[in-house]
Amino acid sequence: MAIDFDMLWQDIQQCKNCQAHLPLPARPVLQASPRSRILIAAQAPGIRAHESATAFNDPSGDRLRQWLGVNRETFYNPDYFALVPMGFCYPGTGASGDLAPRPECAPLWRNALLERLSNTELTLVIGQYAQAWHLPNMGKTLTERVGRWAEVWPEILPLPHPSGRNNRWLAKNPWFEKEILPALRKRVADILAVK
């Protein structure tokens, strides 16, 4: 299995399938190991992630780690966390923020990679594109999907994006921090405590 994973990983790292549509050279930014226990399915890397080749290497990552109750060292250990966005490369910026993940990426790589993450006990699904892929029947709005979290818990959890753009949503939905985050932190701690 590890050899199979390593070959797929090498192919992903060399992918240039959507290069013609990207504003910068293709640079897949993701993290995973066949031993990963928690999958974070997000949107696409931002410019800071592209520049540093490190996912969630920004204030939204700080907030996400706080939500999870983990430090950077734990978060960036691929045996603990797989960071697998819907699009592996920075898609560029539009009028209202980063563009959507390139549509070629997920059909090309996602199923093959997720099949090789057989130790995953929890999948955190961040953002509308990841939620449409992983939770296609859980509602049309972020509030509805996150509000129905108990339907897929404890294996899956839909989350708002931890960026500052969602501060208003977080303020309007205090139940998220009161109900969901304590359950999330406990589940993460329990998973990571298992040797």
Buried (B, 14 or more C-beta within 10 A) or exposed (E): EEEEBEEBBEEBEEBEBBEEBBEEEBBBBBBBBBBBBBBBBBBBBBBBBBBEEBBBBBEBBEBBBEBBBBEEEBBBBBEBBBBBBBBBBBBBEEEEEBBBBBBEBBEBBBEEBBEBBEBBBBBBBBBBBBBBBBBEEBBEEBBEBBBBBEEBBBEBBBBBBBBEEBEEBBEEBEEBEEBBBEBBBEBBEEBBEEE
